[in-house]
Amino acid sequence: MELTQRQKEMLKYMISENKTLYTIDELTTIFNLSDKTVRNDIKVLKTFSDDIEGINIYSKRGSGVHVEVDKVNTNRLFNELDKLIYSDSKALLSIQIAERLLKENQEISIKTLVAEFNSNQYEIKACLKTIKAWLERFEIELIVKKGQGIRLIGEEINIRNAIKFVTSLSHGENQRDFLKSFFGIHEYRQVEMIISRYRNRFSEEQRTQFLLHVLIMLNRLLNNKKVEYKLYKDIQIDEIIEEIANRLSEVFVIKIPYAEKYFLNLHLPGQSFKVSEDESISQIVNDFIIAMKNEAMINFQDDIILINGLTTHLKTTFFNLSNNLEINNPLIYEIKTRYPFIYSSVVNSYRNLSDLVKLPESELGYIALHFQAAYERLKINNQKNIIIVCHLGIGISQMLKIKLEQKYSNIKVLGVIGLNDLPLYLENNEIDLIITTVEITECDIDYVKVSPLLDDDDERILNRYFDQGTVSSGRYSTDMIKFMQPFLIFTNNTTSDRYKIIEEIGKKLIGQNLVQHEFIKSVAGREYLSSTCIGSGIAIPHGKSEYVLKSSISVYTLNHPIDWGEESVDLVFLIALKEEDKKYYQNIYRELHTIMQDKLLLRKIKTERSSLKFLKLFKDKKLPE
């Protein structure tokens, strides 16, 4: 049976929350629906769940909606729901049309596409606009000529990279099924059989990717589309490639030119390469680390693991780029949403180095992972000296010590003492934090009062300290509210273009003498480089600090989600921080991330229309239970 978009999102929400019981009131608040609508949707979802393995939904009068999910099947259910939610969107149709255009060697009319995809001219033209933007990344031009149809113009190597990109976009774990459909079952099986002889040379993922490259090459050659390739005669073609090429020639009665063998050789795992002398990798790595120190306010210069890792990684990157090999990063969205602070800092650092080196967004994602790992190492190495002050017996004190040491790997508990012994202990020892079960007065060192059994509230406060270096009563940090003003809160808007939103907010900022005109250009430039969407329908466009006159955070909510790059957004925070306020960036990202986890609060923020009430939501919000 078919579900509506709302029903699919409701089902995904109930699975993701890891709860077994939901009240009708809770669902009406989360989804801003009436009781009757929620009850009707639950009836539909109950019927739907009867046909889905691993999930059971039922209602009990007086208790609410019960959701039972087999944990083994959770990931599969998420994947299926993602496909269901995605399949209703313009994006899937765009992907299908892109596949058709890239595979076709002749011009195709819009009328033909309307018939093939059971669509209409308006929808097809909207999809073509999206496809045109995709293909521009690969320097491929999509041309629509009245009376003639649609055709693609671009270099063969770029068209092949685009085919690879589109296949990875649409099919994920089911990529092999797609390859059979796109290239033909016979071709797929024959090529797979040839490659399977060398299974020891490939991991499973490498074999699938190499299979894709061979199929793309074969498909293009059979359609008389040969690659025009910059050749390096001094590179020895691997024996495996020669054997595969000879076998392909026999089976498909086709000649495999040297350029194609060379192309396949580049994709063979373990391929060796040389970096040209004029590319100073070490200098680029050093410049990147210095730029990150300025952007993220974190010193990575002593991390040898990071330096060596980036050096090795960038050698491979420059080799791939110099050979026109596409750098695909299937994790890019997850990197943006899980590590928005480090990713954004990497992109901003790259902007300062872009004259030195040209890198695609996918590559910036990989670089962000290197810096994120270094950041985690810094947190582990930055060990805190802790003293425990406990007024209870040795048994309780030792249990508290053990729980703390098990929970936090970056602490060193120097001892457990009584309150009367604290002054003398502080005179003779360097302490970063006191954890105490009793109230302490007149102490210059940070302390956290906890219960002897260390409950959830205690852990939340300690988590904040070890993550941010500050102690609070359990509220979110208030760094965002420092920079918010009622006249910079714009709610319930209908603008459908992200750059128009940036321009609209920018004019307000300029009018309030908060930024210079150049700031808005820098925001748009950053957005063009890589979408600033961080998940949960939130985007955080930002520009260069040098053009900010006074720090501010503007908010812009939309009554319907709009396309923001390749994602949908209905809540925008435009961040404008002066150089001296960049130290707040990290806490702002943390605060946004925590808000994203609180779906009820996020829903209220997105739907609130009053500027003053909006600000009150930020002032009153507390850490989620």
PEVEN-V129328 format. One record per residue. N is the residue number from 1. RES is the residue in one letter. PHI is phi in degrees with one decimal (999 if undefined). OMEGA is omega as a letter, one per 20 degrees, with the letter a starting at -180 (999 if undefined). Layout:
# PEVEN-V129328
((N | RES | PHI | OMEGA) (N | RES | PHI | OMEGA))
This chain:
# PEVEN-V129328
((1 | M | 999 | a) (2 | E | -92.9 | r) (3 | L | -106.7 | r) (4 | T | -76.3 | r) (5 | Q | -57.7 | a) (6 | R | -63.3 | a) (7 | Q | -66.0 | r) (8 | K | -64.0 | a) (9 | E | -68.5 | r) (10 | M | -65.4 | r) (11 | L | -64.0 | r) (12 | K | -63.8 | r) (13 | Y | -61.4 | a) (14 | M | -67.6 | r) (15 | I | -73.6 | a) (16 | S | -71.5 | a) (17 | E | -76.8 | r) (18 | N | 57.5 | r) (19 | K | -118.1 | r) (20 | T | -110.5 | a) (21 | L | -137.2 | r) (22 | Y | -130.9 | r) (23 | T | -86.7 | r) (24 | I | -62.3 | r) (25 | D | -59.8 | r) (26 | E | -61.6 | a) (27 | L | -69.8 | r) (28 | T | -65.4 | r) (29 | T | -70.5 | a) (30 | I | -60.8 | a) (31 | F | -103.0 | r) (32 | N | 56.2 | a) (33 | L | -123.5 | r) (34 | S | -79.2 | r) (35 | D | -56.2 | a) (36 | K | -62.6 | a) (37 | T | -63.7 | r) (38 | V | -62.7 | a) (39 | R | -62.8 | r) (40 | N | -65.9 | r) (41 | D | -63.4 | r) (42 | I | -63.6 | r) (43 | K | -60.3 | r) (44 | V | -64.5 | a) (45 | L | -66.1 | r) (46 | K | -62.7 | r) (47 | T | -62.8 | r) (48 | F | -62.5 | a) (49 | S | -68.3 | r) (50 | D | -62.4 | a) (51 | D | -100.4 | a) (52 | I | -113.1 | r) (53 | E | -70.8 | r) (54 | G | 98.0 | r) (55 | I | -142.1 | r) (56 | N | -136.4 | r) (57 | I | -120.9 | r) (58 | Y | -151.2 | a) (59 | S | -112.7 | r) (60 | K | -127.5 | a) (61 | R | -58.3 | r) (62 | G | 89.6 | a) (63 | S | -116.3 | r) (64 | G | 122.6 | a) (65 | V | -103.7 | r) (66 | H | -98.4 | r) (67 | V | -126.5 | r) (68 | E | -111.5 | a) (69 | V | -123.3 | r) (70 | D | -70.8 | a) (71 | K | -58.2 | r) (72 | V | -62.3 | a) (73 | N | -98.8 | a) (74 | T | -58.1 | a) (75 | N | -62.0 | r) (76 | R | -63.0 | r) (77 | L | -62.7 | r) (78 | F | -60.5 | a) (79 | N | -62.5 | a) (80 | E | -65.5 | r) (81 | L | -66.8 | r) (82 | D | -58.9 | a) (83 | K | -67.8 | r) (84 | L | -64.2 | a) (85 | I | -66.7 | a) (86 | Y | -70.2 | a) (87 | S | -67.1 | r) (88 | D | -83.1 | a) (89 | S | -89.6 | r) (90 | K | -63.4 | a) (91 | A | -61.3 | a) (92 | L | -64.1 | r) (93 | L | -62.1 | r) (94 | S | -60.6 | r) (95 | I | -64.2 | a) (96 | Q | -63.0 | r) (97 | I | -68.0 | r) (98 | A | -60.5 | r) (99 | E | -59.2 | a) (100 | R | -63.6 | a) (101 | L | -67.5 | a) (102 | L | -70.7 | a) (103 | K | -81.4 | a) (104 | E | -77.3 | r) (105 | N | -99.9 | a) (106 | Q | -119.4 | r) (107 | E | -67.5 | r) (108 | I | -121.7 | r) (109 | S | -84.7 | r) (110 | I | -61.8 | r) (111 | K | -59.5 | r) (112 | T | -64.0 | r) (113 | L | -65.6 | r) (114 | V | -58.5 | a) (115 | A | -69.2 | a) (116 | E | -63.6 | a) (117 | F | -104.0 | r) (118 | N | 49.7 | a) (119 | S | -122.2 | r) (120 | N | -138.4 | a) (121 | Q | -61.8 | a) (122 | Y | -60.9 | a) (123 | E | -67.5 | r) (124 | I | -63.2 | a) (125 | K | -64.8 | r) (126 | A | -64.8 | r) (127 | C | -66.3 | r) (128 | L | -61.9 | r) (129 | K | -64.5 | r) (130 | T | -65.3 | a) (131 | I | -62.9 | r) (132 | K | -57.0 | r) (133 | A | -66.7 | r) (134 | W | -58.6 | a) (135 | L | -69.3 | r) (136 | E | -61.6 | r) (137 | R | -60.0 | a) (138 | F | -101.7 | a) (139 | E | 57.6 | r) (140 | I | -112.8 | a) (141 | E | -99.9 | r) (142 | L | -99.0 | a) (143 | I | -116.1 | r) (144 | V | -113.0 | r) (145 | K | -112.8 | a) (146 | K | -60.8 | r) (147 | G | 84.8 | a) (148 | Q | -115.4 | r) (149 | G | 116.6 | a) (150 | I | -110.1 | r) (151 | R | -145.0 | a) (152 | L | -109.6 | r) (153 | I | -124.5 | r) (154 | G | -179.8 | r) (155 | E | -67.6 | a) (156 | E | -57.8 | a) (157 | I | -63.0 | r) (158 | N | -71.9 | r) (159 | I | -64.0 | r) (160 | R | -64.2 | r) (161 | N | -63.3 | r) (162 | A | -66.8 | r) (163 | I | -60.5 | r) (164 | K | -61.5 | a) (165 | F | -61.7 | a) (166 | V | -66.5 | r) (167 | T | -65.4 | r) (168 | S | -71.3 | r) (169 | L | -65.0 | a) (170 | S | -95.5 | a) (171 | H | -123.9 | r) (172 | G | 45.5 | a) (173 | E | -68.4 | a) (174 | N | -95.4 | a) (175 | Q | -61.4 | a) (176 | R | -64.0 | r) (177 | D | -61.0 | r) (178 | F | -65.9 | a) (179 | L | -58.6 | r) (180 | K | -63.1 | a) (181 | S | -71.4 | a) (182 | F | -72.9 | a) (183 | F | -100.3 | a) (184 | G | 103.3 | a) (185 | I | -63.1 | a) (186 | H | -60.7 | a) (187 | E | -61.5 | a) (188 | Y | -59.7 | a) (189 | R | -64.4 | a) (190 | Q | -64.3 | a) (191 | V | -66.1 | r) (192 | E | -61.8 | r) (193 | M | -64.3 | r) (194 | I | -65.2 | a) (195 | I | -71.8 | a) (196 | S | -61.0 | r) (197 | R | -64.7 | a) (198 | Y | -113.7 | a) (199 | R | -60.2 | a) (200 | N | -69.4 | a) (201 | R | -83.8 | a) (202 | F | -121.5 | r) (203 | S | -79.3 | a) (204 | E | -60.0 | a) (205 | E | -66.7 | r) (206 | Q | -63.1 | a) (207 | R | -66.0 | r) (208 | T | -63.3 | a) (209 | Q | -67.4 | r) (210 | F | -67.3 | r) (211 | L | -58.0 | r) (212 | L | -61.2 | r) (213 | H | -61.2 | a) (214 | V | -65.5 | a) (215 | L | -64.7 | r) (216 | I | -62.3 | r) (217 | M | -59.0 | a) (218 | L | -62.3 | a) (219 | N | -59.7 | a) (220 | R | -71.2 | r) (221 | L | -66.3 | r) (222 | L | -64.3 | r) (223 | N | -100.5 | r) (224 | N | 61.1 | r) (225 | K | -111.9 | a) (226 | K | -99.7 | a) (227 | V | -81.5 | r) (228 | E | -93.2 | a) (229 | Y | -126.7 | r) (230 | K | -71.9 | a) (231 | L | -98.9 | r) (232 | Y | -118.7 | a) (233 | K | -64.8 | a) (234 | D | -81.9 | r) (235 | I | -86.7 | a) (236 | Q | -81.0 | r) (237 | I | -71.6 | a) (238 | D | -61.7 | a) (239 | E | -58.5 | r) (240 | I | -61.9 | a) (241 | I | -63.8 | r) (242 | E | -60.5 | a) (243 | E | -66.2 | r) (244 | I | -63.5 | r) (245 | A | -61.8 | r) (246 | N | -63.2 | a) (247 | R | -67.9 | r) (248 | L | -61.5 | r) (249 | S | -61.5 | a) (250 | E | -69.0 | a) (251 | V | -70.2 | a) (252 | F | -105.1 | r) (253 | V | 50.2 | a) (254 | I | -147.1 | r) (255 | K | -91.2 | r) (256 | I | -100.3 | a) (257 | P | -65.5 | r) (258 | Y | -58.2 | a) (259 | A | -59.8 | r) (260 | E | -72.2 | r) (261 | K | -63.2 | r) (262 | Y | -61.1 | r) (263 | F | -60.3 | r) (264 | L | -66.7 | a) (265 | N | -59.6 | r) (266 | L | -65.3 | a) (267 | H | -93.9 | a) (268 | L | -76.5 | r) (269 | P | -56.4 | r) (270 | G | 84.8 | r) (271 | Q | -59.8 | r) (272 | S | -86.6 | a) (273 | F | -155.7 | r) (274 | K | -120.9 | r) (275 | V | -98.0 | a) (276 | S | -63.4 | a) (277 | E | -62.9 | a) (278 | D | -79.0 | r) (279 | E | -98.8 | a) (280 | S | -88.9 | a) (281 | I | -61.6 | a) (282 | S | -61.9 | r) (283 | Q | -67.9 | r) (284 | I | -64.3 | r) (285 | V | -60.7 | r) (286 | N | -61.2 | r) (287 | D | -63.9 | r) (288 | F | -64.9 | a) (289 | I | -66.5 | r) (290 | I | -65.3 | r) (291 | A | -62.9 | r) (292 | M | -67.1 | r) (293 | K | -63.5 | r) (294 | N | -73.0 | a) (295 | E | -81.1 | a) (296 | A | -94.1 | a) (297 | M | 59.3 | r) (298 | I | -128.5 | a) (299 | N | -93.6 | r) (300 | F | -102.3 | a) (301 | Q | -67.8 | a) (302 | D | -98.8 | a) (303 | D | -88.2 | a) (304 | I | -65.9 | r) (305 | I | -61.5 | r) (306 | L | -63.5 | a) (307 | I | -60.7 | a) (308 | N | -66.9 | a) (309 | G | -63.7 | r) (310 | L | -65.4 | a) (311 | T | -61.8 | r) (312 | T | -63.1 | a) (313 | H | -63.6 | a) (314 | L | -69.4 | r) (315 | K | -60.0 | r) (316 | T | -63.9 | a) (317 | T | -59.8 | a) (318 | F | -66.6 | r) (319 | F | -63.0 | r) (320 | N | -62.7 | a) (321 | L | -66.2 | a) (322 | S | -68.2 | r) (323 | N | -105.1 | r) (324 | N | 58.5 | r) (325 | L | -88.7 | a) (326 | E | -67.1 | r) (327 | I | -101.9 | a) (328 | N | -99.8 | r) (329 | N | -129.7 | a) (330 | P | -67.0 | a) (331 | L | -96.4 | a) (332 | I | -57.5 | a) (333 | Y | -66.2 | a) (334 | E | -65.4 | r) (335 | I | -62.9 | r) (336 | K | -61.2 | a) (337 | T | -83.0 | a) (338 | R | -84.3 | a) (339 | Y | -128.0 | a) (340 | P | -63.3 | a) (341 | F | -66.7 | a) (342 | I | -67.2 | a) (343 | Y | -61.9 | a) (344 | S | -63.4 | r) (345 | S | -64.4 | r) (346 | V | -64.3 | a) (347 | V | -63.3 | r) (348 | N | -65.1 | r) (349 | S | -65.0 | a) (350 | Y | -61.8 | r) (351 | R | -58.7 | r) (352 | N | -77.8 | a) (353 | L | -112.4 | a) (354 | S | -63.9 | r) (355 | D | -73.0 | a) (356 | L | -86.8 | a) (357 | V | -150.0 | r) (358 | K | -109.5 | a) (359 | L | -130.4 | r) (360 | P | -78.8 | a) (361 | E | -58.1 | a) (362 | S | -59.0 | a) (363 | E | -70.0 | r) (364 | L | -61.9 | r) (365 | G | -62.7 | r) (366 | Y | -64.7 | r) (367 | I | -62.6 | r) (368 | A | -60.3 | r) (369 | L | -63.4 | r) (370 | H | -62.2 | a) (371 | F | -70.5 | r) (372 | Q | -63.5 | r) (373 | A | -62.2 | r) (374 | A | -65.1 | r) (375 | Y | -62.9 | r) (376 | E | -64.7 | r) (377 | R | -64.0 | r) (378 | L | -60.5 | a) (379 | K | -65.9 | r) (380 | I | -69.3 | a) (381 | N | -71.8 | a) (382 | N | -83.9 | a) (383 | Q | -70.8 | a) (384 | K | -99.8 | r) (385 | N | -86.2 | a) (386 | I | -118.2 | r) (387 | I | -122.6 | r) (388 | I | -103.7 | r) (389 | V | -108.7 | a) (390 | C | -132.8 | a) (391 | H | -97.8 | a) (392 | L | -103.2 | a) (393 | G | -68.4 | a) (394 | I | -62.3 | a) (395 | G | -63.2 | r) (396 | I | -64.5 | a) (397 | S | -61.1 | a) (398 | Q | -68.6 | r) (399 | M | -65.0 | r) (400 | L | -63.7 | r) (401 | K | -61.7 | a) (402 | I | -63.4 | a) (403 | K | -62.2 | r) (404 | L | -65.9 | a) (405 | E | -67.5 | r) (406 | Q | -71.9 | a) (407 | K | -79.0 | a) (408 | Y | -124.3 | a) (409 | S | -78.4 | a) (410 | N | -100.1 | r) (411 | I | -121.4 | r) (412 | K | -128.3 | a) (413 | V | -81.3 | a) (414 | L | -79.2 | r) (415 | G | 171.2 | r) (416 | V | -122.2 | a) (417 | I | -132.8 | r) (418 | G | -89.1 | a) (419 | L | -61.2 | a) (420 | N | -66.3 | a) (421 | D | -86.3 | a) (422 | L | -64.0 | a) (423 | P | -56.0 | a) (424 | L | -66.2 | a) (425 | Y | -63.1 | a) (426 | L | -68.3 | r) (427 | E | -67.4 | a) (428 | N | -105.5 | a) (429 | N | -139.5 | r) (430 | E | -91.9 | a) (431 | I | -120.9 | r) (432 | D | -91.5 | a) (433 | L | -153.3 | r) (434 | I | -106.0 | r) (435 | I | -109.1 | a) (436 | T | -132.1 | r) (437 | T | -98.4 | r) (438 | V | -127.2 | a) (439 | E | -69.1 | r) (440 | I | -118.7 | r) (441 | T | -118.8 | r) (442 | E | 52.3 | r) (443 | C | -132.2 | a) (444 | D | -84.8 | a) (445 | I | -97.9 | r) (446 | D | -56.4 | r) (447 | Y | -142.4 | r) (448 | V | -126.1 | r) (449 | K | -88.7 | a) (450 | V | -126.9 | r) (451 | S | -79.6 | a) (452 | P | -57.6 | a) (453 | L | -96.3 | r) (454 | L | 54.5 | a) (455 | D | -84.9 | a) (456 | D | -62.3 | r) (457 | D | -63.0 | r) (458 | D | -61.7 | a) (459 | E | -63.8 | r) (460 | R | -64.4 | r) (461 | I | -67.6 | r) (462 | L | -66.6 | r) (463 | N | -57.8 | r) (464 | R | -63.6 | a) (465 | Y | -63.9 | a) (466 | F | -70.6 | r) (467 | D | -87.4 | a) (468 | Q | -115.6 | r) (469 | G | 80.8 | r) (470 | T | -131.9 | r) (471 | V | -109.6 | r) (472 | S | -138.8 | a) (473 | S | -84.7 | r) (474 | G | 117.0 | r) (475 | R | -82.2 | r) (476 | Y | -59.6 | r) (477 | S | -64.3 | a) (478 | T | -110.3 | a) (479 | D | -64.3 | a) (480 | M | -67.6 | a) (481 | I | -64.7 | r) (482 | K | -58.9 | a) (483 | F | -108.0 | a) (484 | M | -99.6 | r) (485 | Q | -136.0 | r) (486 | P | -55.2 | a) (487 | F | -76.4 | r) (488 | L | -112.2 | r) (489 | I | -107.5 | a) (490 | F | -119.7 | a) (491 | T | -110.7 | r) (492 | N | 55.5 | a) (493 | N | -93.6 | a) (494 | T | -120.3 | a) (495 | T | -58.5 | a) (496 | S | -111.0 | a) (497 | D | -125.5 | a) (498 | R | -63.9 | a) (499 | Y | -71.9 | r) (500 | K | -69.3 | r) (501 | I | -63.6 | r) (502 | I | -59.4 | r) (503 | E | -65.2 | a) (504 | E | -63.7 | r) (505 | I | -64.8 | a) (506 | G | -58.4 | r) (507 | K | -62.1 | r) (508 | K | -65.2 | a) (509 | L | -64.9 | r) (510 | I | -65.0 | r) (511 | G | -62.3 | r) (512 | Q | -90.4 | r) (513 | N | 59.5 | r) (514 | L | -96.6 | r) (515 | V | -140.3 | r) (516 | Q | -88.0 | a) (517 | H | -57.1 | a) (518 | E | -64.5 | a) (519 | F | -61.0 | a) (520 | I | -64.5 | r) (521 | K | -63.2 | a) (522 | S | -69.9 | r) (523 | V | -65.3 | r) (524 | A | -62.8 | r) (525 | G | -63.6 | r) (526 | R | -65.0 | a) (527 | E | -66.4 | r) (528 | Y | -65.6 | a) (529 | L | -67.4 | a) (530 | S | -164.6 | a) (531 | S | -56.0 | a) (532 | T | -96.0 | r) (533 | C | -67.6 | a) (534 | I | -116.9 | r) (535 | G | 100.8 | r) (536 | S | 57.3 | r) (537 | G | 74.4 | a) (538 | I | -111.8 | r) (539 | A | -123.7 | a) (540 | I | -129.5 | r) (541 | P | -59.9 | a) (542 | H | -156.2 | a) (543 | G | -129.4 | a) (544 | K | -77.4 | a) (545 | S | -62.9 | a) (546 | E | -62.6 | a) (547 | Y | -101.3 | a) (548 | V | -95.3 | r) (549 | L | -91.6 | r) (550 | K | -146.3 | a) (551 | S | -64.4 | r) (552 | S | -159.4 | r) (553 | I | -127.0 | r) (554 | S | -97.4 | a) (555 | V | -122.8 | a) (556 | Y | -140.2 | r) (557 | T | -104.7 | a) (558 | L | -119.5 | r) (559 | N | -77.4 | r) (560 | H | -142.6 | r) (561 | P | -61.0 | r) (562 | I | -124.3 | r) (563 | D | -66.7 | r) (564 | W | -129.6 | a) (565 | G | 74.9 | r) (566 | E | -107.2 | a) (567 | E | -127.9 | r) (568 | S | -107.2 | a) (569 | V | -137.8 | r) (570 | D | -133.3 | r) (571 | L | -143.7 | a) (572 | V | -121.5 | r) (573 | F | -112.9 | r) (574 | L | -92.5 | a) (575 | I | -100.6 | r) (576 | A | -129.6 | a) (577 | L | -115.9 | r) (578 | K | -69.5 | a) (579 | E | -55.6 | a) (580 | E | -73.1 | r) (581 | D | -101.0 | a) (582 | K | -62.8 | r) (583 | K | -62.9 | a) (584 | Y | -85.2 | a) (585 | Y | -52.9 | a) (586 | Q | -60.8 | r) (587 | N | -68.9 | r) (588 | I | -62.8 | r) (589 | Y | -64.4 | r) (590 | R | -62.8 | a) (591 | E | -63.0 | r) (592 | L | -62.0 | a) (593 | H | -62.3 | a) (594 | T | -67.7 | r) (595 | I | -61.2 | a) (596 | M | -61.4 | r) (597 | Q | -78.5 | a) (598 | D | -96.6 | a) (599 | K | -64.8 | r) (600 | L | -66.2 | r) (601 | L | -62.9 | a) (602 | L | -61.3 | r) (603 | R | -62.6 | r) (604 | K | -63.5 | a) (605 | I | -61.2 | a) (606 | K | -70.7 | a) (607 | T | -101.8 | a) (608 | E | -69.7 | a) (609 | R | -104.8 | a) (610 | S | -88.5 | r) (611 | S | -62.2 | a) (612 | L | -68.0 | r) (613 | K | -67.3 | r) (614 | F | -59.9 | r) (615 | L | -64.1 | r) (616 | K | -64.7 | r) (617 | L | -58.7 | a) (618 | F | -72.1 | a) (619 | K | -72.1 | a) (620 | D | -91.4 | a) (621 | K | -64.2 | r) (622 | K | -124.9 | r) (623 | L | -60.9 | a) (624 | P | -66.6 | r) (625 | E | -70.0 | 999))
